[in-house]
Amino acid sequence: MAATVAIGIQNFAELREKKYFYIDKTSFIREWWESGDSVTLITRPRRFGKTLNMSMVEAFFSLDYANRGELFEGLGIWRDEQCRALQGTYPVIFLSFARIKENNYEGCKEREWFWQI
């Protein structure tokens, strides 16, 4: 049976746990890690997968996902033993502005959910 294409899900763990269709972009993790950049700015058009990619990076590095290697089994990053050793070993701060639709700070401040980020 073909995997379901889950439109709008931006959580990597959820996609993998529910076995939704996922195009393997884990090579980004290795490329980014090996680049040695001190700052990374990811700019892409709307609906281009920025939040999902950041969720993938969080799931790979975050201490909250330690011992959750099954999320990456069968994906490119998991074939690299050195990368596999990095999974779940760093504290991660993940901020997404995907839900913010206001044009200015004052508009955001008025929204109750803004303070729950």
DOKE-918979 format. One record per atom (N, C-alpha, C): residue number from 1; residue in three letters; atom name; x, y, z. Coordinates in nm, 4 decimals, always signed. Atoms other than C-alpha are relative to their C-alpha. Example, Ala and Ser with C-alpha at 12.3 -4.5 7.8 and 13.67 -1.06 7.14 Angstrom:
<bados>
+-----+-----+------+----------+----------+----------+
:   n : res : atom :       px :       py :       pz :
+-----+-----+------+----------+----------+----------+
:   1 : ALA :    N :  +0.0890 :  -0.1190 :  +0.0000 :
:   1 : ALA :   CA :  +1.2300 :  -0.4500 :  +0.7800 :
:   1 : ALA :    C :  +0.0900 :  +0.1200 :  +0.0000 :
:   2 : SER :    N :  -0.0820 :  -0.1190 :  -0.0060 :
:   2 : SER :   CA :  +1.3670 :  -0.1060 :  +0.7140 :
:   2 : SER :    C :  -0.0770 :  +0.1090 :  +0.0730 :
+-----+-----+------+----------+----------+----------+
</bados>
This chain:
<bados>
+-----+-----+------+----------+----------+----------+
:   n : res : atom :       px :       py :       pz :
+-----+-----+------+----------+----------+----------+
:   1 : MET :    N :  +0.0848 :  -0.1181 :  +0.0000 :
:   1 : MET :   CA :  +0.0000 :  +0.0000 :  +0.0000 :
:   1 : MET :    C :  +0.0889 :  +0.1238 :  +0.0000 :
:   2 : ALA :    N :  -0.0781 :  -0.1238 :  +0.0121 :
:   2 : ALA :   CA :  +0.1315 :  +0.3459 :  -0.0910 :
:   2 : ALA :    C :  -0.0137 :  +0.0843 :  +0.1264 :
:   3 : ALA :    N :  +0.0020 :  -0.0877 :  -0.1168 :
:   3 : ALA :   CA :  +0.2229 :  +0.5887 :  +0.1845 :
:   3 : ALA :    C :  -0.0893 :  +0.1206 :  -0.0275 :
:   4 : THR :    N :  +0.0854 :  -0.1176 :  +0.0111 :
:   4 : THR :   CA :  -0.0164 :  +0.8763 :  +0.2505 :
:   4 : THR :    C :  +0.0854 :  +0.1253 :  -0.0065 :
:   5 : VAL :    N :  -0.0659 :  -0.1305 :  +0.0074 :
:   5 : VAL :   CA :  +0.0986 :  +1.2225 :  +0.1477 :
:   5 : VAL :    C :  -0.0714 :  +0.0909 :  +0.0986 :
:   6 : ALA :    N :  +0.0588 :  -0.0821 :  -0.1059 :
:   6 : ALA :   CA :  +0.0386 :  +1.4357 :  +0.4562 :
:   6 : ALA :    C :  +0.0300 :  +0.1466 :  -0.0287 :
:   7 : ILE :    N :  -0.0186 :  -0.1409 :  +0.0342 :
:   7 : ILE :   CA :  -0.0097 :  +1.7948 :  +0.3476 :
:   7 : ILE :    C :  -0.0180 :  +0.0848 :  +0.1257 :
:   8 : GLY :    N :  +0.0101 :  -0.0935 :  -0.1110 :
:   8 : GLY :   CA :  +0.0573 :  +2.0607 :  +0.6081 :
:   8 : GLY :    C :  +0.0633 :  -0.0459 :  +0.1292 :
:   9 : ILE :    N :  -0.0657 :  +0.0462 :  -0.1223 :
:   9 : ILE :   CA :  +0.2331 :  +1.8453 :  +0.8682 :
:   9 : ILE :    C :  +0.1445 :  +0.0470 :  -0.0043 :
:  10 : GLN :    N :  -0.1337 :  -0.0590 :  -0.0046 :
:  10 : GLN :   CA :  +0.5502 :  +2.0240 :  +0.9727 :
:  10 : GLN :    C :  +0.0855 :  -0.0621 :  +0.1094 :
:  11 : ASN :    N :  -0.0716 :  +0.0670 :  -0.1083 :
:  11 : ASN :   CA :  +0.6640 :  +1.7821 :  +1.2439 :
:  11 : ASN :    C :  +0.0619 :  -0.1292 :  -0.0533 :
:  12 : PHE :    N :  -0.0721 :  +0.1137 :  +0.0554 :
:  12 : PHE :   CA :  +0.9310 :  +1.5363 :  +1.1316 :
:  12 : PHE :    C :  -0.0346 :  -0.1302 :  +0.0723 :
:  13 : ALA :    N :  +0.0281 :  +0.1213 :  -0.0772 :
:  13 : ALA :   CA :  +0.8689 :  +1.2870 :  +1.4132 :
:  13 : ALA :    C :  -0.1385 :  -0.0550 :  -0.0331 :
:  14 : GLU :    N :  +0.1358 :  +0.0442 :  +0.0322 :
:  14 : GLU :   CA :  +0.4974 :  +1.2758 :  +1.3371 :
:  14 : GLU :    C :  -0.0055 :  -0.0647 :  -0.1379 :
:  15 : LEU :    N :  -0.0028 :  +0.0581 :  +0.1347 :
:  15 : LEU :   CA :  +0.5625 :  +1.2129 :  +0.9663 :
:  15 : LEU :    C :  +0.0577 :  -0.1410 :  +0.0021 :
:  16 : ARG :    N :  -0.0678 :  +0.1303 :  -0.0028 :
:  16 : ARG :   CA :  +0.7970 :  +0.9251 :  +1.0436 :
:  16 : ARG :    C :  -0.0775 :  -0.1022 :  +0.0831 :
:  17 : GLU :    N :  +0.0739 :  +0.0929 :  -0.0862 :
:  17 : GLU :   CA :  +0.5908 :  +0.7724 :  +1.3264 :
:  17 : GLU :    C :  -0.1250 :  -0.0529 :  -0.0691 :
:  18 : LYS :    N :  +0.1236 :  +0.0399 :  +0.0674 :
:  18 : LYS :   CA :  +0.2750 :  +0.7651 :  +1.1160 :
:  18 : LYS :    C :  +0.0251 :  -0.0537 :  -0.1399 :
:  19 : LYS :    N :  -0.0414 :  +0.0580 :  +0.1276 :
:  19 : LYS :   CA :  +0.4716 :  +0.6419 :  +0.8125 :
:  19 : LYS :    C :  -0.0596 :  +0.0718 :  -0.1202 :
:  20 : TYR :    N :  +0.0428 :  -0.0803 :  +0.1134 :
:  20 : TYR :   CA :  +0.3569 :  +0.9254 :  +0.5897 :
:  20 : TYR :    C :  +0.1124 :  +0.0083 :  -0.1023 :
:  21 : PHE :    N :  -0.0969 :  -0.0149 :  +0.1071 :
:  21 : PHE :   CA :  +0.5312 :  +0.9809 :  +0.2585 :
:  21 : PHE :    C :  +0.0986 :  +0.1107 :  +0.0361 :
:  22 : TYR :    N :  -0.1037 :  -0.0974 :  -0.0338 :
:  22 : TYR :   CA :  +0.8612 :  +1.1606 :  +0.3138 :
:  22 : TYR :    C :  +0.1150 :  -0.0139 :  -0.0989 :
:  23 : ILE :    N :  -0.1168 :  -0.0021 :  +0.0879 :
:  23 : ILE :   CA :  +1.1309 :  +1.2587 :  +0.0643 :
:  23 : ILE :    C :  +0.1213 :  +0.0257 :  +0.0878 :
:  24 : ASP :    N :  -0.1166 :  -0.0054 :  -0.0883 :
:  24 : ASP :   CA :  +1.4654 :  +1.2003 :  +0.2370 :
:  24 : ASP :    C :  +0.0848 :  +0.1236 :  -0.0289 :
:  25 : LYS :    N :  -0.0831 :  -0.1199 :  +0.0080 :
:  25 : LYS :   CA :  +1.6360 :  +1.5338 :  +0.2965 :
:  25 : LYS :    C :  +0.1054 :  +0.0010 :  +0.1094 :
:  26 : THR :    N :  -0.0935 :  +0.0060 :  -0.1122 :
:  26 : THR :   CA :  +1.8615 :  +1.4118 :  +0.5765 :
:  26 : THR :    C :  +0.1441 :  +0.0281 :  -0.0403 :
:  27 : SER :    N :  -0.1365 :  -0.0353 :  +0.0422 :
:  27 : SER :   CA :  +2.1728 :  +1.4712 :  +0.3658 :
:  27 : SER :    C :  +0.0299 :  +0.1460 :  +0.0348 :
:  28 : PHE :    N :  -0.0177 :  -0.1386 :  -0.0419 :
:  28 : PHE :   CA :  +2.1151 :  +1.8370 :  +0.4564 :
:  28 : PHE :    C :  +0.0695 :  +0.0069 :  +0.1358 :
:  29 : ILE :    N :  -0.0596 :  +0.0005 :  -0.1337 :
:  29 : ILE :   CA :  +2.2108 :  +1.7511 :  +0.8163 :
:  29 : ILE :    C :  +0.1511 :  -0.0172 :  -0.0105 :
:  30 : ARG :    N :  -0.1436 :  +0.0260 :  +0.0151 :
:  30 : ARG :   CA :  +2.5477 :  +1.6095 :  +0.7143 :
:  30 : ARG :    C :  +0.0697 :  +0.1181 :  -0.0663 :
:  31 : GLU :    N :  -0.0605 :  -0.1132 :  +0.0706 :
:  31 : GLU :   CA :  +2.6211 :  +1.8920 :  +0.4696 :
:  31 : GLU :    C :  +0.0124 :  +0.1217 :  +0.0914 :
:  32 : TRP :    N :  -0.0007 :  -0.1150 :  -0.0900 :
:  32 : TRP :   CA :  +2.5294 :  +2.1563 :  +0.7264 :
:  32 : TRP :    C :  +0.1016 :  -0.0195 :  +0.1110 :
:  33 : TRP :    N :  -0.0915 :  +0.0293 :  -0.1102 :
:  33 : TRP :   CA :  +2.7252 :  +1.9885 :  +1.0079 :
:  33 : TRP :    C :  +0.1455 :  +0.0115 :  -0.0464 :
:  34 : GLU :    N :  -0.1370 :  +0.0004 :  +0.0504 :
:  34 : GLU :   CA :  +3.0365 :  +1.9472 :  +0.7954 :
:  34 : GLU :    C :  +0.0446 :  +0.1356 :  -0.0543 :
:  35 : SER :    N :  -0.0361 :  -0.1312 :  +0.0554 :
:  35 : SER :   CA :  +3.0239 :  +2.3037 :  +0.6588 :
:  35 : SER :    C :  +0.0754 :  +0.0852 :  +0.1014 :
:  36 : GLY :    N :  -0.0689 :  -0.0759 :  -0.1035 :
:  36 : GLY :   CA :  +3.1415 :  +2.4440 :  +0.9919 :
:  36 : GLY :    C :  -0.0433 :  +0.1453 :  +0.0095 :
:  37 : ASP :    N :  +0.0496 :  -0.1372 :  -0.0067 :
:  37 : ASP :   CA :  +2.9371 :  +2.7620 :  +0.9461 :
:  37 : ASP :    C :  -0.0386 :  +0.0369 :  +0.1418 :
:  38 : SER :    N :  +0.0390 :  -0.0442 :  -0.1337 :
:  38 : SER :   CA :  +2.8893 :  +2.9662 :  +1.2612 :
:  38 : SER :    C :  -0.1444 :  +0.0499 :  +0.0012 :
:  39 : VAL :    N :  +0.1383 :  -0.0468 :  +0.0124 :
:  39 : VAL :   CA :  +2.5572 :  +3.1046 :  +1.1351 :
:  39 : VAL :    C :  -0.0563 :  -0.0555 :  -0.1303 :
:  40 : THR :    N :  +0.0658 :  +0.0499 :  +0.1199 :
:  40 : THR :   CA :  +2.3110 :  +2.9540 :  +0.8897 :
:  40 : THR :    C :  -0.1330 :  +0.0711 :  -0.0153 :
:  41 : LEU :    N :  +0.1269 :  -0.0653 :  +0.0316 :
:  41 : LEU :   CA :  +2.0292 :  +3.1499 :  +0.7279 :
:  41 : LEU :    C :  -0.0665 :  -0.0820 :  -0.1097 :
:  42 : ILE :    N :  +0.0721 :  +0.0824 :  +0.0972 :
:  42 : ILE :   CA :  +1.7723 :  +2.9378 :  +0.5503 :
:  42 : ILE :    C :  -0.1161 :  +0.0822 :  -0.0542 :
:  43 : THR :    N :  +0.1056 :  -0.0788 :  +0.0642 :
:  43 : THR :   CA :  +1.5624 :  +3.1380 :  +0.3084 :
:  43 : THR :    C :  -0.0541 :  -0.0774 :  -0.1185 :
:  44 : ARG :    N :  +0.0693 :  +0.0665 :  +0.1096 :
:  44 : ARG :   CA :  +1.3106 :  +2.9781 :  +0.0771 :
:  44 : ARG :    C :  -0.1388 :  +0.0611 :  -0.0089 :
:  45 : PRO :    N :  +0.1380 :  -0.0521 :  +0.0113 :
:  45 : PRO :   CA :  +0.9664 :  +3.0735 :  -0.0560 :
:  45 : PRO :    C :  -0.0936 :  -0.0704 :  +0.0982 :
:  46 : ARG :    N :  +0.1025 :  +0.0626 :  -0.0843 :
:  46 : ARG :   CA :  +0.6533 :  +2.9982 :  +0.1447 :
:  46 : ARG :    C :  -0.0287 :  -0.1407 :  -0.0493 :
:  47 : ARG :    N :  +0.0408 :  +0.1389 :  +0.0287 :
:  47 : ARG :   CA :  +0.5493 :  +2.6313 :  +0.1611 :
:  47 : ARG :    C :  +0.1122 :  -0.0810 :  -0.0655 :
:  48 : PHE :    N :  -0.1154 :  +0.0659 :  +0.0605 :
:  48 : PHE :   CA :  +0.8996 :  +2.5166 :  +0.0691 :
:  48 : PHE :    C :  +0.0674 :  -0.0989 :  +0.0948 :
:  49 : GLY :    N :  -0.0502 :  +0.1010 :  -0.0914 :
:  49 : GLY :   CA :  +0.9614 :  +2.2961 :  +0.3746 :
:  49 : GLY :    C :  +0.1009 :  +0.0475 :  +0.1027 :
:  50 : LYS :    N :  -0.0976 :  -0.0525 :  -0.0977 :
:  50 : LYS :   CA :  +1.1664 :  +2.5259 :  +0.5995 :
:  50 : LYS :    C :  -0.0275 :  -0.0544 :  +0.1395 :
:  51 : THR :    N :  +0.0344 :  +0.0446 :  -0.1351 :
:  51 : THR :   CA :  +0.9817 :  +2.4345 :  +0.9196 :
:  51 : THR :    C :  +0.0187 :  -0.1503 :  +0.0132 :
:  52 : LEU :    N :  -0.0195 :  +0.1447 :  -0.0048 :
:  52 : LEU :   CA :  +0.9820 :  +2.0630 :  +0.8375 :
:  52 : LEU :    C :  +0.1491 :  -0.0343 :  +0.0052 :
:  53 : ASN :    N :  -0.1440 :  +0.0264 :  -0.0053 :
:  53 : ASN :   CA :  +1.3568 :  +2.0717 :  +0.7715 :
:  53 : ASN :    C :  +0.0581 :  +0.0354 :  +0.1358 :
:  54 : MET :    N :  -0.0485 :  -0.0364 :  -0.1333 :
:  54 : MET :   CA :  +1.4183 :  +2.2521 :  +1.0990 :
:  54 : MET :    C :  -0.0471 :  -0.1024 :  +0.1035 :
:  55 : SER :    N :  +0.0501 :  +0.1040 :  -0.0889 :
:  55 : SER :   CA :  +1.2006 :  +1.9946 :  +1.2758 :
:  55 : SER :    C :  +0.0845 :  -0.1262 :  -0.0137 :
:  56 : MET :    N :  -0.0866 :  +0.1149 :  +0.0238 :
:  56 : MET :   CA :  +1.4131 :  +1.7224 :  +1.1159 :
:  56 : MET :    C :  +0.1341 :  +0.0179 :  +0.0711 :
:  57 : VAL :    N :  -0.1274 :  -0.0289 :  -0.0662 :
:  57 : VAL :   CA :  +1.7332 :  +1.8891 :  +1.2420 :
:  57 : VAL :    C :  -0.0163 :  -0.0105 :  +0.1520 :
:  58 : GLU :    N :  +0.0260 :  +0.0100 :  -0.1441 :
:  58 : GLU :   CA :  +1.5802 :  +1.9223 :  +1.5890 :
:  58 : GLU :    C :  -0.0084 :  -0.1460 :  +0.0433 :
:  59 : ALA :    N :  +0.0158 :  +0.1408 :  -0.0360 :
:  59 : ALA :   CA :  +1.4801 :  +1.5549 :  +1.5958 :
:  59 : ALA :    C :  +0.1328 :  -0.0742 :  -0.0067 :
:  60 : PHE :    N :  -0.1288 :  +0.0676 :  +0.0113 :
:  60 : PHE :   CA :  +1.8291 :  +1.4567 :  +1.4902 :
:  60 : PHE :    C :  +0.0935 :  +0.0351 :  +0.1147 :
:  61 : PHE :    N :  -0.0995 :  -0.0431 :  -0.0978 :
:  61 : PHE :   CA :  +2.0333 :  +1.6625 :  +1.7366 :
:  61 : PHE :    C :  -0.0507 :  +0.0096 :  +0.1435 :
:  62 : SER :    N :  +0.0514 :  -0.0354 :  -0.1322 :
:  62 : SER :   CA :  +1.8052 :  +1.7351 :  +2.0326 :
:  62 : SER :    C :  +0.0088 :  -0.1119 :  +0.1032 :
:  63 : LEU :    N :  +0.0003 :  +0.0925 :  -0.1133 :
:  63 : LEU :   CA :  +1.8500 :  +1.5714 :  +2.3706 :
:  63 : LEU :    C :  -0.1392 :  -0.0578 :  +0.0232 :
:  64 : ASP :    N :  +0.1379 :  +0.0466 :  -0.0157 :
:  64 : ASP :   CA :  +1.4693 :  +1.5433 :  +2.3742 :
:  64 : ASP :    C :  -0.0293 :  -0.1222 :  -0.0870 :
:  65 : TYR :    N :  +0.0190 :  +0.1126 :  +0.0916 :
:  65 : TYR :   CA :  +1.5007 :  +1.2881 :  +2.0912 :
:  65 : TYR :    C :  +0.1105 :  -0.1044 :  +0.0145 :
:  66 : ALA :    N :  -0.1036 :  +0.1010 :  -0.0234 :
:  66 : ALA :   CA :  +1.7896 :  +1.0879 :  +2.2389 :
:  66 : ALA :    C :  -0.0649 :  -0.1384 :  -0.0024 :
:  67 : ASN :    N :  +0.0493 :  +0.1380 :  +0.0122 :
:  67 : ASN :   CA :  +1.7443 :  +0.7168 :  +2.1680 :
:  67 : ASN :    C :  -0.1249 :  -0.0106 :  -0.0879 :
:  68 : ARG :    N :  +0.1114 :  +0.0067 :  +0.0952 :
:  68 : ARG :   CA :  +1.4923 :  +0.7935 :  +1.8924 :
:  68 : ARG :    C :  +0.0531 :  -0.0209 :  -0.1416 :
:  69 : GLY :    N :  -0.0624 :  +0.0270 :  +0.1291 :
:  69 : GLY :   CA :  +1.7141 :  +0.6689 :  +1.6118 :
:  69 : GLY :    C :  -0.0931 :  -0.0639 :  -0.1008 :
:  70 : GLU :    N :  +0.0942 :  +0.0640 :  +0.0933 :
:  70 : GLU :   CA :  +1.4214 :  +0.4760 :  +1.4660 :
:  70 : GLU :    C :  -0.0639 :  +0.1004 :  -0.0950 :
:  71 : LEU :    N :  +0.0547 :  -0.1034 :  +0.0888 :
:  71 : LEU :   CA :  +1.2996 :  +0.8059 :  +1.3218 :
:  71 : LEU :    C :  +0.0840 :  +0.0156 :  -0.1257 :
:  72 : PHE :    N :  -0.0923 :  -0.0196 :  +0.1109 :
:  72 : PHE :   CA :  +1.6029 :  +0.8023 :  +1.0919 :
:  72 : PHE :    C :  +0.0398 :  -0.1299 :  -0.0697 :
:  73 : GLU :    N :  -0.0326 :  +0.1284 :  +0.0635 :
:  73 : GLU :   CA :  +1.6264 :  +0.4323 :  +1.0089 :
:  73 : GLU :    C :  -0.0517 :  -0.0012 :  -0.1431 :
:  74 : GLY :    N :  +0.0360 :  +0.0059 :  +0.1414 :
:  74 : GLY :   CA :  +1.6235 :  +0.3785 :  +0.6342 :
:  74 : GLY :    C :  +0.0282 :  +0.1285 :  -0.0753 :
:  75 : LEU :    N :  -0.0311 :  -0.1278 :  +0.0643 :
:  75 : LEU :   CA :  +1.7249 :  +0.7388 :  +0.5641 :
:  75 : LEU :    C :  +0.1513 :  +0.0135 :  -0.0169 :
:  76 : GLY :    N :  -0.1400 :  -0.0147 :  +0.0349 :
:  76 : GLY :   CA :  +2.0573 :  +0.8537 :  +0.4228 :
:  76 : GLY :    C :  +0.0918 :  +0.0287 :  +0.1171 :
:  77 : ILE :    N :  -0.0849 :  -0.0404 :  -0.1120 :
:  77 : ILE :   CA :  +2.1934 :  +1.0085 :  +0.7417 :
:  77 : ILE :    C :  +0.0339 :  -0.1185 :  +0.0896 :
:  78 : TRP :    N :  -0.0180 :  +0.1129 :  -0.0912 :
:  78 : TRP :   CA :  +2.1565 :  +0.6790 :  +0.9290 :
:  78 : TRP :    C :  +0.1035 :  -0.1001 :  -0.0507 :
:  79 : ARG :    N :  -0.1034 :  +0.0885 :  +0.0550 :
:  79 : ARG :   CA :  +2.4007 :  +0.5007 :  +0.6971 :
:  79 : ARG :    C :  +0.1404 :  +0.0436 :  +0.0408 :
:  80 : ASP :    N :  -0.1297 :  -0.0549 :  -0.0391 :
:  80 : ASP :   CA :  +2.6838 :  +0.7232 :  +0.8226 :
:  80 : ASP :    C :  +0.0182 :  -0.0182 :  +0.1507 :
:  81 : GLU :    N :  -0.0182 :  +0.0327 :  -0.1416 :
:  81 : GLU :   CA :  +2.8126 :  +0.5852 :  +1.1531 :
:  81 : GLU :    C :  +0.0410 :  +0.1209 :  +0.0837 :
:  82 : GLN :    N :  -0.0416 :  -0.1202 :  -0.0739 :
:  82 : GLN :   CA :  +2.9789 :  +0.9135 :  +1.2561 :
:  82 : GLN :    C :  -0.1191 :  +0.0925 :  +0.0243 :
:  83 : CYS :    N :  +0.1203 :  -0.0831 :  -0.0180 :
:  83 : CYS :   CA :  +2.6529 :  +1.1027 :  +1.2005 :
:  83 : CYS :    C :  -0.0959 :  -0.0657 :  +0.0982 :
:  84 : ARG :    N :  +0.0904 :  +0.0725 :  -0.0899 :
:  84 : ARG :   CA :  +2.4529 :  +0.8352 :  +1.3782 :
:  84 : ARG :    C :  +0.0368 :  +0.0242 :  +0.1460 :
:  85 : ALA :    N :  -0.0475 :  -0.0230 :  -0.1371 :
:  85 : ALA :   CA :  +2.6667 :  +0.8942 :  +1.6888 :
:  85 : ALA :    C :  -0.0404 :  +0.1376 :  +0.0525 :
:  86 : LEU :    N :  +0.0400 :  -0.1352 :  -0.0407 :
:  86 : LEU :   CA :  +2.5513 :  +1.2596 :  +1.6941 :
:  86 : LEU :    C :  -0.1473 :  +0.0097 :  +0.0383 :
:  87 : GLN :    N :  +0.1443 :  -0.0076 :  -0.0200 :
:  87 : GLN :   CA :  +2.1812 :  +1.1773 :  +1.7136 :
:  87 : GLN :    C :  -0.0341 :  +0.0086 :  +0.1491 :
:  88 : GLY :    N :  +0.0493 :  -0.0178 :  -0.1367 :
:  88 : GLY :   CA :  +2.0209 :  +1.3076 :  +2.0339 :
:  88 : GLY :    C :  +0.1041 :  +0.0441 :  +0.0999 :
:  89 : THR :    N :  -0.1104 :  -0.0331 :  -0.0903 :
:  89 : THR :   CA :  +2.3376 :  +1.4596 :  +2.1800 :
:  89 : THR :    C :  +0.0172 :  +0.1483 :  +0.0305 :
:  90 : TYR :    N :  -0.0167 :  -0.1439 :  -0.0209 :
:  90 : TYR :   CA :  +2.2826 :  +1.8377 :  +2.1837 :
:  90 : TYR :    C :  -0.1294 :  +0.0637 :  +0.0509 :
:  91 : PRO :    N :  +0.1199 :  -0.0786 :  -0.0330 :
:  91 : PRO :   CA :  +2.0472 :  +2.0828 :  +2.3510 :
:  91 : PRO :    C :  -0.0353 :  +0.0846 :  -0.1228 :
:  92 : VAL :    N :  +0.0456 :  -0.0716 :  +0.1196 :
:  92 : VAL :   CA :  +1.8392 :  +2.2477 :  +2.0781 :
:  92 : VAL :    C :  -0.1080 :  +0.0994 :  +0.0386 :
:  93 : ILE :    N :  +0.1064 :  -0.1002 :  -0.0109 :
:  93 : ILE :   CA :  +1.6376 :  +2.5676 :  +2.0779 :
:  93 : ILE :    C :  -0.0608 :  +0.0123 :  -0.1389 :
:  94 : PHE :    N :  +0.0682 :  -0.0003 :  +0.1293 :
:  94 : PHE :   CA :  +1.3806 :  +2.5531 :  +1.8001 :
:  94 : PHE :    C :  -0.1092 :  +0.1066 :  +0.0029 :
:  95 : LEU :    N :  +0.0995 :  -0.1063 :  +0.0115 :
:  95 : LEU :   CA :  +1.1907 :  +2.8704 :  +1.7139 :
:  95 : LEU :    C :  -0.0528 :  +0.0024 :  -0.1423 :
:  96 : SER :    N :  +0.0620 :  -0.0091 :  +0.1317 :
:  96 : SER :   CA :  +0.9466 :  +2.8793 :  +1.4266 :
:  96 : SER :    C :  -0.0968 :  +0.1177 :  +0.0002 :
:  97 : PHE :    N :  +0.0922 :  -0.1124 :  +0.0168 :
:  97 : PHE :   CA :  +0.7636 :  +3.1847 :  +1.3051 :
:  97 : PHE :    C :  -0.1070 :  -0.0333 :  -0.1036 :
:  98 : ALA :    N :  +0.0929 :  +0.0438 :  +0.1039 :
:  98 : ALA :   CA :  +0.5461 :  +2.9802 :  +1.0686 :
:  98 : ALA :    C :  -0.1443 :  +0.0432 :  +0.0287 :
:  99 : ARG :    N :  +0.1390 :  -0.0364 :  -0.0330 :
:  99 : ARG :   CA :  +0.2248 :  +3.0650 :  +1.2571 :
:  99 : ARG :    C :  -0.0220 :  +0.1503 :  +0.0095 :
: 100 : ILE :    N :  +0.0136 :  -0.1448 :  -0.0138 :
: 100 : ILE :   CA :  +0.2941 :  +3.4372 :  +1.2744 :
: 100 : ILE :    C :  -0.0398 :  +0.0601 :  -0.1336 :
: 101 : LYS :    N :  +0.0535 :  -0.0554 :  +0.1246 :
: 101 : LYS :   CA :  +0.0858 :  +3.6143 :  +1.0132 :
: 101 : LYS :    C :  -0.0168 :  +0.1516 :  +0.0068 :
: 102 : GLU :    N :  +0.0158 :  -0.1442 :  -0.0177 :
: 102 : GLU :   CA :  +0.0913 :  +3.9694 :  +1.1488 :
: 102 : GLU :    C :  +0.1088 :  +0.0743 :  -0.0769 :
: 103 : ASN :    N :  -0.0944 :  -0.0817 :  +0.0753 :
: 103 : ASN :   CA :  +0.2705 :  +4.2530 :  +0.9705 :
: 103 : ASN :    C :  +0.0970 :  +0.0778 :  +0.0879 :
: 104 : ASN :    N :  -0.0874 :  -0.0770 :  -0.0885 :
: 104 : ASN :   CA :  +0.4266 :  +4.4131 :  +1.2783 :
: 104 : ASN :    C :  -0.0039 :  -0.0593 :  +0.1410 :
: 105 : TYR :    N :  -0.0128 :  +0.0515 :  -0.1358 :
: 105 : TYR :   CA :  +0.5281 :  +4.3498 :  +1.6380 :
: 105 : TYR :    C :  -0.1256 :  +0.0259 :  +0.0821 :
: 106 : GLU :    N :  +0.1199 :  -0.0334 :  -0.0778 :
: 106 : GLU :   CA :  +0.2251 :  +4.5282 :  +1.7842 :
: 106 : GLU :    C :  -0.1135 :  -0.0967 :  -0.0296 :
: 107 : GLY :    N :  +0.1028 :  +0.0964 :  +0.0372 :
: 107 : GLY :   CA :  -0.0084 :  +4.2998 :  +1.5910 :
: 107 : GLY :    C :  +0.0249 :  -0.1357 :  +0.0628 :
: 108 : CYS :    N :  -0.0362 :  +0.1282 :  -0.0624 :
: 108 : CYS :   CA :  +0.1777 :  +3.9946 :  +1.7213 :
: 108 : CYS :    C :  -0.0248 :  +0.0033 :  +0.1494 :
: 109 : LYS :    N :  +0.0128 :  -0.0136 :  -0.1449 :
: 109 : LYS :   CA :  +0.1753 :  +4.1232 :  +2.0771 :
: 109 : LYS :    C :  -0.1449 :  -0.0131 :  +0.0454 :
: 110 : GLU :    N :  +0.1411 :  +0.0071 :  -0.0340 :
: 110 : GLU :   CA :  -0.2032 :  +4.1436 :  +2.0725 :
: 110 : GLU :    C :  -0.0540 :  -0.1428 :  -0.0043 :
: 111 : ARG :    N :  +0.0446 :  +0.1389 :  +0.0112 :
: 111 : ARG :   CA :  -0.2323 :  +3.7739 :  +1.9888 :
: 111 : ARG :    C :  +0.0392 :  -0.0789 :  +0.1235 :
: 112 : GLU :    N :  -0.0253 :  +0.0766 :  -0.1212 :
: 112 : GLU :   CA :  -0.2630 :  +3.5484 :  +2.2927 :
: 112 : GLU :    C :  +0.1020 :  -0.1112 :  -0.0244 :
: 113 : TRP :    N :  -0.0897 :  +0.1116 :  +0.0269 :
: 113 : TRP :   CA :  -0.0790 :  +3.2575 :  +2.1261 :
: 113 : TRP :    C :  +0.1437 :  +0.0432 :  -0.0151 :
: 114 : PHE :    N :  -0.1363 :  -0.0491 :  +0.0198 :
: 114 : PHE :   CA :  +0.2258 :  +3.4766 :  +2.0603 :
: 114 : PHE :    C :  +0.0847 :  -0.0241 :  +0.1240 :
: 115 : TRP :    N :  -0.0743 :  +0.0128 :  -0.1245 :
: 115 : TRP :   CA :  +0.3251 :  +3.4535 :  +2.4258 :
: 115 : TRP :    C :  +0.0140 :  -0.1452 :  +0.0433 :
: 116 : GLN :    N :  -0.0111 :  +0.1409 :  -0.0323 :
: 116 : GLN :   CA :  +0.2948 :  +3.0751 :  +2.4265 :
: 116 : GLN :    C :  +0.1067 :  -0.0699 :  -0.0840 :
: 117 : ILE :    N :  -0.1024 :  +0.0577 :  +0.0884 :
: 117 : ILE :   CA :  +0.5747 :  +3.0206 :  +2.1739 :
: 117 : ILE :    C :  +0.1152 :  -0.0494 :  +0.0852 :
+-----+-----+------+----------+----------+----------+
</bados>
